[in-house]
Amino acid sequence: MIAPIREMDFSDMGIAIPAYLTIIVMPFAYSITDGISVGIISWTMLNLILRKKERISPLMIILTLIFLANYLLLK
């Protein structure tokens, strides 16, 4: 399950930080869903901050908004 991590480009912070957060949040939150949602939210936010808007698809924006609404409004 960890083997594909070797193939990731960790020189790009827009990829590295969300990947690390996803890997760290899953065991601490006892939830794969929370890990994936934190990864998606952080990936979208970091790519906006790094001004790499061409990477962000409309689907990622929709998922980010749904996950943020879930954390901010429902929990």
PDB file of N, CA, C and O in Angstrom:
ATOM      1  N   MET A   1       0.821  -1.190   0.000  1.00  0.00           N
ATOM      2  CA  MET A   1       0.000   0.000   0.000  1.00  0.00           C
ATOM      3  C   MET A   1       0.871   1.263   0.000  1.00  0.00           C
ATOM      4  O   MET A   1       0.443   2.301  -0.505  1.00  0.00           O
ATOM      5  N   ILE A   2       2.045   1.191   0.541  1.00  0.00           N
ATOM      6  CA  ILE A   2       2.938   2.348   0.596  1.00  0.00           C
ATOM      7  C   ILE A   2       3.877   2.396  -0.610  1.00  0.00           C
ATOM      8  O   ILE A   2       4.493   3.434  -0.854  1.00  0.00           O
ATOM      9  N   ALA A   3       4.003   1.321  -1.362  1.00  0.00           N
ATOM     10  CA  ALA A   3       4.953   1.239  -2.481  1.00  0.00           C
ATOM     11  C   ALA A   3       4.788   2.347  -3.532  1.00  0.00           C
ATOM     12  O   ALA A   3       5.809   2.839  -4.013  1.00  0.00           O
ATOM     13  N   PRO A   4       3.587   2.772  -3.919  1.00  0.00           N
ATOM     14  CA  PRO A   4       3.468   3.833  -4.940  1.00  0.00           C
ATOM     15  C   PRO A   4       4.032   5.186  -4.500  1.00  0.00           C
ATOM     16  O   PRO A   4       4.200   6.079  -5.331  1.00  0.00           O
ATOM     17  N   ILE A   5       4.320   5.349  -3.229  1.00  0.00           N
ATOM     18  CA  ILE A   5       4.861   6.623  -2.750  1.00  0.00           C
ATOM     19  C   ILE A   5       6.232   6.891  -3.364  1.00  0.00           C
ATOM     20  O   ILE A   5       6.604   8.047  -3.567  1.00  0.00           O
ATOM     21  N   ARG A   6       6.979   5.838  -3.659  1.00  0.00           N
ATOM     22  CA  ARG A   6       8.309   6.003  -4.257  1.00  0.00           C
ATOM     23  C   ARG A   6       8.249   6.703  -5.605  1.00  0.00           C
ATOM     24  O   ARG A   6       9.214   7.356  -6.000  1.00  0.00           O
ATOM     25  N   GLU A   7       7.147   6.581  -6.313  1.00  0.00           N
ATOM     26  CA  GLU A   7       7.025   7.148  -7.648  1.00  0.00           C
ATOM     27  C   GLU A   7       6.529   8.599  -7.655  1.00  0.00           C
ATOM     28  O   GLU A   7       6.443   9.217  -8.717  1.00  0.00           O
ATOM     29  N   MET A   8       6.206   9.138  -6.491  1.00  0.00           N
ATOM     30  CA  MET A   8       5.677  10.507  -6.425  1.00  0.00           C
ATOM     31  C   MET A   8       6.809  11.524  -6.504  1.00  0.00           C
ATOM     32  O   MET A   8       7.933  11.257  -6.080  1.00  0.00           O
ATOM     33  N   ASP A   9       6.493  12.698  -7.054  1.00  0.00           N
ATOM     34  CA  ASP A   9       7.451  13.790  -7.177  1.00  0.00           C
ATOM     35  C   ASP A   9       7.371  14.661  -5.923  1.00  0.00           C
ATOM     36  O   ASP A   9       6.515  15.539  -5.815  1.00  0.00           O
ATOM     37  N   PHE A  10       8.275  14.405  -4.983  1.00  0.00           N
ATOM     38  CA  PHE A  10       8.250  15.149  -3.729  1.00  0.00           C
ATOM     39  C   PHE A  10       9.026  16.452  -3.803  1.00  0.00           C
ATOM     40  O   PHE A  10       9.136  17.152  -2.796  1.00  0.00           O
ATOM     41  N   SER A  11       9.563  16.797  -4.953  1.00  0.00           N
ATOM     42  CA  SER A  11      10.222  18.091  -5.094  1.00  0.00           C
ATOM     43  C   SER A  11       9.198  19.209  -5.279  1.00  0.00           C
ATOM     44  O   SER A  11       9.522  20.384  -5.103  1.00  0.00           O
ATOM     45  N   ASP A  12       7.973  18.851  -5.631  1.00  0.00           N
ATOM     46  CA  ASP A  12       6.890  19.819  -5.805  1.00  0.00           C
ATOM     47  C   ASP A  12       6.063  19.854  -4.519  1.00  0.00           C
ATOM     48  O   ASP A  12       5.417  18.867  -4.167  1.00  0.00           O
ATOM     49  N   MET A  13       6.084  20.978  -3.827  1.00  0.00           N
ATOM     50  CA  MET A  13       5.376  21.094  -2.550  1.00  0.00           C
ATOM     51  C   MET A  13       3.862  20.979  -2.711  1.00  0.00           C
ATOM     52  O   MET A  13       3.170  20.603  -1.764  1.00  0.00           O
ATOM     53  N   GLY A  14       3.342  21.294  -3.886  1.00  0.00           N
ATOM     54  CA  GLY A  14       1.908  21.157  -4.149  1.00  0.00           C
ATOM     55  C   GLY A  14       1.456  19.711  -4.174  1.00  0.00           C
ATOM     56  O   GLY A  14       0.263  19.428  -4.064  1.00  0.00           O
ATOM     57  N   ILE A  15       2.397  18.794  -4.319  1.00  0.00           N
ATOM     58  CA  ILE A  15       2.104  17.367  -4.294  1.00  0.00           C
ATOM     59  C   ILE A  15       2.563  16.744  -2.980  1.00  0.00           C
ATOM     60  O   ILE A  15       1.863  15.910  -2.405  1.00  0.00           O
ATOM     61  N   ALA A  16       3.738  17.150  -2.507  1.00  0.00           N
ATOM     62  CA  ALA A  16       4.347  16.514  -1.335  1.00  0.00           C
ATOM     63  C   ALA A  16       3.554  16.744  -0.053  1.00  0.00           C
ATOM     64  O   ALA A  16       3.288  15.790   0.677  1.00  0.00           O
ATOM     65  N   ILE A  17       3.176  17.968   0.234  1.00  0.00           N
ATOM     66  CA  ILE A  17       2.494  18.272   1.497  1.00  0.00           C
ATOM     67  C   ILE A  17       1.136  17.582   1.599  1.00  0.00           C
ATOM     68  O   ILE A  17       0.854  16.981   2.635  1.00  0.00           O
ATOM     69  N   PRO A  18       0.270  17.639   0.564  1.00  0.00           N
ATOM     70  CA  PRO A  18      -0.996  16.905   0.663  1.00  0.00           C
ATOM     71  C   PRO A  18      -0.803  15.392   0.801  1.00  0.00           C
ATOM     72  O   PRO A  18      -1.577  14.727   1.490  1.00  0.00           O
ATOM     73  N   ALA A  19       0.230  14.850   0.144  1.00  0.00           N
ATOM     74  CA  ALA A  19       0.486  13.412   0.265  1.00  0.00           C
ATOM     75  C   ALA A  19       0.878  13.059   1.699  1.00  0.00           C
ATOM     76  O   ALA A  19       0.368  12.090   2.262  1.00  0.00           O
ATOM     77  N   TYR A  20       1.775  13.834   2.286  1.00  0.00           N
ATOM     78  CA  TYR A  20       2.169  13.591   3.672  1.00  0.00           C
ATOM     79  C   TYR A  20       0.974  13.740   4.616  1.00  0.00           C
ATOM     80  O   TYR A  20       0.783  12.916   5.510  1.00  0.00           O
ATOM     81  N   LEU A  21       0.179  14.778   4.423  1.00  0.00           N
ATOM     82  CA  LEU A  21      -0.986  14.976   5.284  1.00  0.00           C
ATOM     83  C   LEU A  21      -1.968  13.812   5.188  1.00  0.00           C
ATOM     84  O   LEU A  21      -2.518  13.369   6.197  1.00  0.00           O
ATOM     85  N   THR A  22      -2.183  13.326   3.978  1.00  0.00           N
ATOM     86  CA  THR A  22      -3.086  12.190   3.788  1.00  0.00           C
ATOM     87  C   THR A  22      -2.571  10.969   4.525  1.00  0.00           C
ATOM     88  O   THR A  22      -3.328  10.284   5.214  1.00  0.00           O
ATOM     89  N   ILE A  23      -1.285  10.698   4.380  1.00  0.00           N
ATOM     90  CA  ILE A  23      -0.682   9.536   5.030  1.00  0.00           C
ATOM     91  C   ILE A  23      -0.720   9.666   6.547  1.00  0.00           C
ATOM     92  O   ILE A  23      -0.923   8.673   7.245  1.00  0.00           O
ATOM     93  N   ILE A  24      -0.530  10.861   7.061  1.00  0.00           N
ATOM     94  CA  ILE A  24      -0.496  11.069   8.515  1.00  0.00           C
ATOM     95  C   ILE A  24      -1.894  11.070   9.118  1.00  0.00           C
ATOM     96  O   ILE A  24      -2.087  10.516  10.200  1.00  0.00           O
ATOM     97  N   VAL A  25      -2.870  11.673   8.455  1.00  0.00           N
ATOM     98  CA  VAL A  25      -4.214  11.818   9.024  1.00  0.00           C
ATOM     99  C   VAL A  25      -4.953  10.481   9.102  1.00  0.00           C
ATOM    100  O   VAL A  25      -5.697  10.246  10.054  1.00  0.00           O
ATOM    101  N   MET A  26      -4.761   9.617   8.131  1.00  0.00           N
ATOM    102  CA  MET A  26      -5.503   8.344   8.115  1.00  0.00           C
ATOM    103  C   MET A  26      -5.355   7.539   9.406  1.00  0.00           C
ATOM    104  O   MET A  26      -6.373   7.163   9.987  1.00  0.00           O
ATOM    105  N   PRO A  27      -4.141   7.255   9.886  1.00  0.00           N
ATOM    106  CA  PRO A  27      -4.062   6.462  11.116  1.00  0.00           C
ATOM    107  C   PRO A  27      -4.467   7.236  12.366  1.00  0.00           C
ATOM    108  O   PRO A  27      -5.021   6.654  13.298  1.00  0.00           O
ATOM    109  N   PHE A  28      -4.199   8.539  12.397  1.00  0.00           N
ATOM    110  CA  PHE A  28      -4.539   9.302  13.599  1.00  0.00           C
ATOM    111  C   PHE A  28      -6.034   9.561  13.732  1.00  0.00           C
ATOM    112  O   PHE A  28      -6.550   9.654  14.846  1.00  0.00           O
ATOM    113  N   ALA A  29      -6.727   9.677  12.618  1.00  0.00           N
ATOM    114  CA  ALA A  29      -8.171   9.908  12.659  1.00  0.00           C
ATOM    115  C   ALA A  29      -8.954   8.599  12.626  1.00  0.00           C
ATOM    116  O   ALA A  29     -10.176   8.601  12.775  1.00  0.00           O
ATOM    117  N   TYR A  30      -8.256   7.487  12.431  1.00  0.00           N
ATOM    118  CA  TYR A  30      -8.907   6.178  12.291  1.00  0.00           C
ATOM    119  C   TYR A  30      -9.947   6.188  11.171  1.00  0.00           C
ATOM    120  O   TYR A  30     -10.988   5.539  11.271  1.00  0.00           O
ATOM    121  N   SER A  31      -9.651   6.932  10.104  1.00  0.00           N
ATOM    122  CA  SER A  31     -10.624   7.068   9.026  1.00  0.00           C
ATOM    123  C   SER A  31      -9.919   7.316   7.701  1.00  0.00           C
ATOM    124  O   SER A  31      -9.192   8.297   7.547  1.00  0.00           O
ATOM    125  N   ILE A  32     -10.140   6.427   6.756  1.00  0.00           N
ATOM    126  CA  ILE A  32      -9.596   6.626   5.415  1.00  0.00           C
ATOM    127  C   ILE A  32     -10.274   7.829   4.764  1.00  0.00           C
ATOM    128  O   ILE A  32      -9.631   8.598   4.050  1.00  0.00           O
ATOM    129  N   THR A  33     -11.561   7.988   5.009  1.00  0.00           N
ATOM    130  CA  THR A  33     -12.314   9.106   4.430  1.00  0.00           C
ATOM    131  C   THR A  33     -11.763  10.450   4.890  1.00  0.00           C
ATOM    132  O   THR A  33     -11.601  11.365   4.083  1.00  0.00           O
ATOM    133  N   ASP A  34     -11.477  10.572   6.173  1.00  0.00           N
ATOM    134  CA  ASP A  34     -10.912  11.832   6.675  1.00  0.00           C
ATOM    135  C   ASP A  34      -9.532  12.100   6.074  1.00  0.00           C
ATOM    136  O   ASP A  34      -9.209  13.242   5.747  1.00  0.00           O
ATOM    137  N   GLY A  35      -8.725  11.062   5.929  1.00  0.00           N
ATOM    138  CA  GLY A  35      -7.405  11.239   5.323  1.00  0.00           C
ATOM    139  C   GLY A  35      -7.492  11.714   3.892  1.00  0.00           C
ATOM    140  O   GLY A  35      -6.768  12.624   3.487  1.00  0.00           O
ATOM    141  N   ILE A  36      -8.373  11.102   3.125  1.00  0.00           N
ATOM    142  CA  ILE A  36      -8.531  11.496   1.722  1.00  0.00           C
ATOM    143  C   ILE A  36      -9.108  12.908   1.623  1.00  0.00           C
ATOM    144  O   ILE A  36      -8.684  13.692   0.775  1.00  0.00           O
ATOM    145  N   SER A  37     -10.061  13.230   2.475  1.00  0.00           N
ATOM    146  CA  SER A  37     -10.651  14.572   2.410  1.00  0.00           C
ATOM    147  C   SER A  37      -9.634  15.644   2.795  1.00  0.00           C
ATOM    148  O   SER A  37      -9.606  16.706   2.173  1.00  0.00           O
ATOM    149  N   VAL A  38      -8.804  15.396   3.798  1.00  0.00           N
ATOM    150  CA  VAL A  38      -7.758  16.356   4.167  1.00  0.00           C
ATOM    151  C   VAL A  38      -6.762  16.496   3.018  1.00  0.00           C
ATOM    152  O   VAL A  38      -6.288  17.598   2.741  1.00  0.00           O
ATOM    153  N   GLY A  39      -6.442  15.390   2.349  1.00  0.00           N
ATOM    154  CA  GLY A  39      -5.539  15.449   1.202  1.00  0.00           C
ATOM    155  C   GLY A  39      -6.108  16.272   0.062  1.00  0.00           C
ATOM    156  O   GLY A  39      -5.394  17.068  -0.547  1.00  0.00           O
ATOM    157  N   ILE A  40      -7.381  16.088  -0.230  1.00  0.00           N
ATOM    158  CA  ILE A  40      -8.022  16.842  -1.321  1.00  0.00           C
ATOM    159  C   ILE A  40      -8.106  18.326  -0.978  1.00  0.00           C
ATOM    160  O   ILE A  40      -7.805  19.177  -1.815  1.00  0.00           O
ATOM    161  N   ILE A  41      -8.510  18.634   0.242  1.00  0.00           N
ATOM    162  CA  ILE A  41      -8.613  20.040   0.659  1.00  0.00           C
ATOM    163  C   ILE A  41      -7.237  20.705   0.608  1.00  0.00           C
ATOM    164  O   ILE A  41      -7.098  21.796   0.055  1.00  0.00           O
ATOM    165  N   SER A  42      -6.223  20.055   1.179  1.00  0.00           N
ATOM    166  CA  SER A  42      -4.891  20.660   1.202  1.00  0.00           C
ATOM    167  C   SER A  42      -4.294  20.768  -0.206  1.00  0.00           C
ATOM    168  O   SER A  42      -3.594  21.736  -0.504  1.00  0.00           O
ATOM    169  N   TRP A  43      -4.561  19.789  -1.071  1.00  0.00           N
ATOM    170  CA  TRP A  43      -4.043  19.837  -2.440  1.00  0.00           C
ATOM    171  C   TRP A  43      -4.626  21.041  -3.188  1.00  0.00           C
ATOM    172  O   TRP A  43      -3.901  21.773  -3.862  1.00  0.00           O
ATOM    173  N   THR A  44      -5.920  21.232  -3.062  1.00  0.00           N
ATOM    174  CA  THR A  44      -6.560  22.356  -3.745  1.00  0.00           C
ATOM    175  C   THR A  44      -6.073  23.689  -3.191  1.00  0.00           C
ATOM    176  O   THR A  44      -5.744  24.597  -3.954  1.00  0.00           O
ATOM    177  N   MET A  45      -6.025  23.808  -1.873  1.00  0.00           N
ATOM    178  CA  MET A  45      -5.599  25.072  -1.259  1.00  0.00           C
ATOM    179  C   MET A  45      -4.138  25.397  -1.588  1.00  0.00           C
ATOM    180  O   MET A  45      -3.815  26.539  -1.914  1.00  0.00           O
ATOM    181  N   LEU A  46      -3.261  24.399  -1.503  1.00  0.00           N
ATOM    182  CA  LEU A  46      -1.848  24.649  -1.810  1.00  0.00           C
ATOM    183  C   LEU A  46      -1.629  25.031  -3.266  1.00  0.00           C
ATOM    184  O   LEU A  46      -0.808  25.900  -3.560  1.00  0.00           O
ATOM    185  N   ASN A  47      -2.348  24.398  -4.174  1.00  0.00           N
ATOM    186  CA  ASN A  47      -2.192  24.765  -5.577  1.00  0.00           C
ATOM    187  C   ASN A  47      -2.760  26.146  -5.861  1.00  0.00           C
ATOM    188  O   ASN A  47      -2.285  26.832  -6.767  1.00  0.00           O
ATOM    189  N   LEU A  48      -3.762  26.565  -5.110  1.00  0.00           N
ATOM    190  CA  LEU A  48      -4.232  27.948  -5.231  1.00  0.00           C
ATOM    191  C   LEU A  48      -3.189  28.917  -4.689  1.00  0.00           C
ATOM    192  O   LEU A  48      -2.923  29.954  -5.298  1.00  0.00           O
ATOM    193  N   ILE A  49      -2.604  28.581  -3.552  1.00  0.00           N
ATOM    194  CA  ILE A  49      -1.588  29.446  -2.940  1.00  0.00           C
ATOM    195  C   ILE A  49      -0.344  29.526  -3.823  1.00  0.00           C
ATOM    196  O   ILE A  49       0.243  30.598  -3.974  1.00  0.00           O
ATOM    197  N   LEU A  50       0.057  28.403  -4.403  1.00  0.00           N
ATOM    198  CA  LEU A  50       1.239  28.368  -5.263  1.00  0.00           C
ATOM    199  C   LEU A  50       0.970  28.894  -6.673  1.00  0.00           C
ATOM    200  O   LEU A  50       1.863  28.904  -7.521  1.00  0.00           O
ATOM    201  N   ARG A  51      -0.262  29.329  -6.914  1.00  0.00           N
ATOM    202  CA  ARG A  51      -0.694  29.888  -8.203  1.00  0.00           C
ATOM    203  C   ARG A  51      -0.523  28.900  -9.356  1.00  0.00           C
ATOM    204  O   ARG A  51      -0.058  29.258 -10.437  1.00  0.00           O
ATOM    205  N   LYS A  52      -0.906  27.659  -9.102  1.00  0.00           N
ATOM    206  CA  LYS A  52      -0.898  26.629 -10.139  1.00  0.00           C
ATOM    207  C   LYS A  52      -2.340  26.226 -10.425  1.00  0.00           C
ATOM    208  O   LYS A  52      -2.719  25.062 -10.293  1.00  0.00           O
ATOM    209  N   LYS A  53      -3.125  27.211 -10.817  1.00  0.00           N
ATOM    210  CA  LYS A  53      -4.555  27.011 -11.026  1.00  0.00           C
ATOM    211  C   LYS A  53      -4.863  26.075 -12.184  1.00  0.00           C
ATOM    212  O   LYS A  53      -5.947  25.492 -12.227  1.00  0.00           O
ATOM    213  N   GLU A  54      -3.937  25.918 -13.123  1.00  0.00           N
ATOM    214  CA  GLU A  54      -4.189  25.037 -14.261  1.00  0.00           C
ATOM    215  C   GLU A  54      -4.271  23.573 -13.847  1.00  0.00           C
ATOM    216  O   GLU A  54      -4.821  22.757 -14.587  1.00  0.00           O
ATOM    217  N   ARG A  55      -3.738  23.227 -12.685  1.00  0.00           N
ATOM    218  CA  ARG A  55      -3.817  21.852 -12.169  1.00  0.00           C
ATOM    219  C   ARG A  55      -5.188  21.517 -11.594  1.00  0.00           C
ATOM    220  O   ARG A  55      -5.573  20.348 -11.545  1.00  0.00           O
ATOM    221  N   ILE A  56      -5.914  22.518 -11.166  1.00  0.00           N
ATOM    222  CA  ILE A  56      -7.153  22.298 -10.417  1.00  0.00           C
ATOM    223  C   ILE A  56      -8.325  22.165 -11.378  1.00  0.00           C
ATOM    224  O   ILE A  56      -8.654  23.095 -12.114  1.00  0.00           O
ATOM    225  N   SER A  57      -8.940  21.008 -11.357  1.00  0.00           N
ATOM    226  CA  SER A  57     -10.103  20.776 -12.210  1.00  0.00           C
ATOM    227  C   SER A  57     -11.380  21.204 -11.477  1.00  0.00           C
ATOM    228  O   SER A  57     -11.372  21.338 -10.253  1.00  0.00           O
ATOM    229  N   PRO A  58     -12.450  21.413 -12.196  1.00  0.00           N
ATOM    230  CA  PRO A  58     -13.715  21.764 -11.537  1.00  0.00           C
ATOM    231  C   PRO A  58     -14.175  20.699 -10.539  1.00  0.00           C
ATOM    232  O   PRO A  58     -14.772  21.026  -9.512  1.00  0.00           O
ATOM    233  N   LEU A  59     -13.901  19.438 -10.837  1.00  0.00           N
ATOM    234  CA  LEU A  59     -14.276  18.367  -9.916  1.00  0.00           C
ATOM    235  C   LEU A  59     -13.548  18.506  -8.584  1.00  0.00           C
ATOM    236  O   LEU A  59     -14.153  18.289  -7.533  1.00  0.00           O
ATOM    237  N   MET A  60     -12.275  18.861  -8.601  1.00  0.00           N
ATOM    238  CA  MET A  60     -11.524  19.037  -7.355  1.00  0.00           C
ATOM    239  C   MET A  60     -12.073  20.210  -6.544  1.00  0.00           C
ATOM    240  O   MET A  60     -12.102  20.151  -5.314  1.00  0.00           O
ATOM    241  N   ILE A  61     -12.502  21.258  -7.212  1.00  0.00           N
ATOM    242  CA  ILE A  61     -13.088  22.397  -6.512  1.00  0.00           C
ATOM    243  C   ILE A  61     -14.401  21.982  -5.854  1.00  0.00           C
ATOM    244  O   ILE A  61     -14.665  22.339  -4.706  1.00  0.00           O
ATOM    245  N   ILE A  62     -15.208  21.240  -6.571  1.00  0.00           N
ATOM    246  CA  ILE A  62     -16.489  20.768  -6.023  1.00  0.00           C
ATOM    247  C   ILE A  62     -16.249  19.860  -4.820  1.00  0.00           C
ATOM    248  O   ILE A  62     -16.901  20.014  -3.787  1.00  0.00           O
ATOM    249  N   LEU A  63     -15.314  18.911  -4.947  1.00  0.00           N
ATOM    250  CA  LEU A  63     -15.012  18.020  -3.827  1.00  0.00           C
ATOM    251  C   LEU A  63     -14.478  18.789  -2.621  1.00  0.00           C
ATOM    252  O   LEU A  63     -14.843  18.496  -1.482  1.00  0.00           O
ATOM    253  N   THR A  64     -13.626  19.760  -2.870  1.00  0.00           N
ATOM    254  CA  THR A  64     -13.094  20.574  -1.775  1.00  0.00           C
ATOM    255  C   THR A  64     -14.209  21.310  -1.051  1.00  0.00           C
ATOM    256  O   THR A  64     -14.234  21.346   0.179  1.00  0.00           O
ATOM    257  N   LEU A  65     -15.120  21.890  -1.795  1.00  0.00           N
ATOM    258  CA  LEU A  65     -16.239  22.611  -1.170  1.00  0.00           C
ATOM    259  C   LEU A  65     -17.143  21.669  -0.378  1.00  0.00           C
ATOM    260  O   LEU A  65     -17.618  22.024   0.701  1.00  0.00           O
ATOM    261  N   ILE A  66     -17.379  20.478  -0.906  1.00  0.00           N
ATOM    262  CA  ILE A  66     -18.210  19.496  -0.197  1.00  0.00           C
ATOM    263  C   ILE A  66     -17.536  19.068   1.100  1.00  0.00           C
ATOM    264  O   ILE A  66     -18.182  19.023   2.147  1.00  0.00           O
ATOM    265  N   PHE A  67     -16.236  18.751   1.041  1.00  0.00           N
ATOM    266  CA  PHE A  67     -15.526  18.325   2.251  1.00  0.00           C
ATOM    267  C   PHE A  67     -15.423  19.453   3.267  1.00  0.00           C
ATOM    268  O   PHE A  67     -15.556  19.210   4.467  1.00  0.00           O
ATOM    269  N   LEU A  68     -15.190  20.680   2.812  1.00  0.00           N
ATOM    270  CA  LEU A  68     -15.150  21.815   3.740  1.00  0.00           C
ATOM    271  C   LEU A  68     -16.508  22.028   4.400  1.00  0.00           C
ATOM    272  O   LEU A  68     -16.583  22.289   5.601  1.00  0.00           O
ATOM    273  N   ALA A  69     -17.566  21.917   3.628  1.00  0.00           N
ATOM    274  CA  ALA A  69     -18.907  22.054   4.202  1.00  0.00           C
ATOM    275  C   ALA A  69     -19.161  20.957   5.220  1.00  0.00           C
ATOM    276  O   ALA A  69     -19.773  21.203   6.259  1.00  0.00           O
ATOM    277  N   ASN A  70     -18.703  19.766   4.935  1.00  0.00           N
ATOM    278  CA  ASN A  70     -18.865  18.652   5.867  1.00  0.00           C
ATOM    279  C   ASN A  70     -18.169  18.947   7.189  1.00  0.00           C
ATOM    280  O   ASN A  70     -18.752  18.736   8.253  1.00  0.00           O
ATOM    281  N   TYR A  71     -16.934  19.430   7.136  1.00  0.00           N
ATOM    282  CA  TYR A  71     -16.186  19.716   8.364  1.00  0.00           C
ATOM    283  C   TYR A  71     -16.707  20.953   9.090  1.00  0.00           C
ATOM    284  O   TYR A  71     -16.781  20.962  10.319  1.00  0.00           O
ATOM    285  N   LEU A  72     -17.064  21.981   8.357  1.00  0.00           N
ATOM    286  CA  LEU A  72     -17.454  23.244   8.988  1.00  0.00           C
ATOM    287  C   LEU A  72     -18.906  23.262   9.451  1.00  0.00           C
ATOM    288  O   LEU A  72     -19.219  23.883  10.467  1.00  0.00           O
ATOM    289  N   LEU A  73     -19.795  22.594   8.725  1.00  0.00           N
ATOM    290  CA  LEU A  73     -21.212  22.699   9.032  1.00  0.00           C
ATOM    291  C   LEU A  73     -21.779  21.486   9.766  1.00  0.00           C
ATOM    292  O   LEU A  73     -22.687  21.633  10.584  1.00  0.00           O
ATOM    293  N   LEU A  74     -21.269  20.314   9.493  1.00  0.00           N
ATOM    294  CA  LEU A  74     -21.896  19.109  10.038  1.00  0.00           C
ATOM    295  C   LEU A  74     -21.201  18.545  11.270  1.00  0.00           C
ATOM    296  O   LEU A  74     -21.815  17.785  12.018  1.00  0.00           O
ATOM    297  N   LYS A  75     -19.952  18.891  11.499  1.00  0.00           N
ATOM    298  CA  LYS A  75     -19.252  18.313  12.658  1.00  0.00           C
ATOM    299  C   LYS A  75     -19.111  19.296  13.770  1.00  0.00           C
ATOM    300  O   LYS A  75     -18.547  18.970  14.814  1.00  0.00           O
TER     301      LYS A  75
END
